[in-house]
Amino acid sequence: SQSFGETIAAVVDELKKVQAGVDKTASELAIQRLTQEIEELDQQYAVLLNQRVLVEAGGIKTGGDLLKAVKAGYDPWELPGIEQLTEQMDRITKLSRKKNAELEKHRQIVSL
């Protein structure tokens, strides 16, 4: 027969196992969400980079430039300035780093 302390210790151990399972499930869901968010940030960054290249080249000069602008998904007649593009790119870079660090934390939890 177990003592009261042994019974409590067994219950606490089982609760720890349940909590570990909950943490792992939450991390698996977070990994999916963060992976998608990071991919979206990468796509936004690529659009901004294309815009920056176009602006640095002096804007739209040819039909090919116009076609690239339209394919990239932005209004070629309202290109932002270099400063604005740089700020947006920096913001996306910082956010992406933060999300990648969070992603790594969740991957470690899942690997336990």
C-alpha positions, 0 to 999 in steps of 0.5 A, a space after each residue: 500500500 502506498 503512502 499519501 506522499 507516494 500517491 501524490 508523487 505518482 499523480 504529479 508525475 502523471 500530470 507532468 507527462 500530460 503537460 509535456 504532451 500538451 506542450 509538444 502538441 502546442 509546439 507542433 501547431 506553432 511550427 506549422 503557423 510560424 513556417 507559413 508566416 516565415 514563407 509569407 515574409 520571404 515572399 513580401 521581402 522578395 517583392 520589396 527587393 524587386 521594387 528596390 532593384 527597379 527603383 535603383 535602376 531608375 524606374 520603369 524604362 521599358 515594356 519589360 520593366 513594366 511587365 516585371 512590375 505587374 508580375 511582381 504584384 505592385 502598381 508600377 506607377 506608385 513605386 516607393 522611394 529607396 528609404 521607404 523600401 529599406 525601412 520595410 525590408 528591415 522591418 521584415 528582416 527583424 520580424 523574420 529573425 524573431 519568428 525563426 528564433 521562436 520556430 527553433 524554440 518550438 522545434 527543440 520542444 518537439 524533439 524532446 
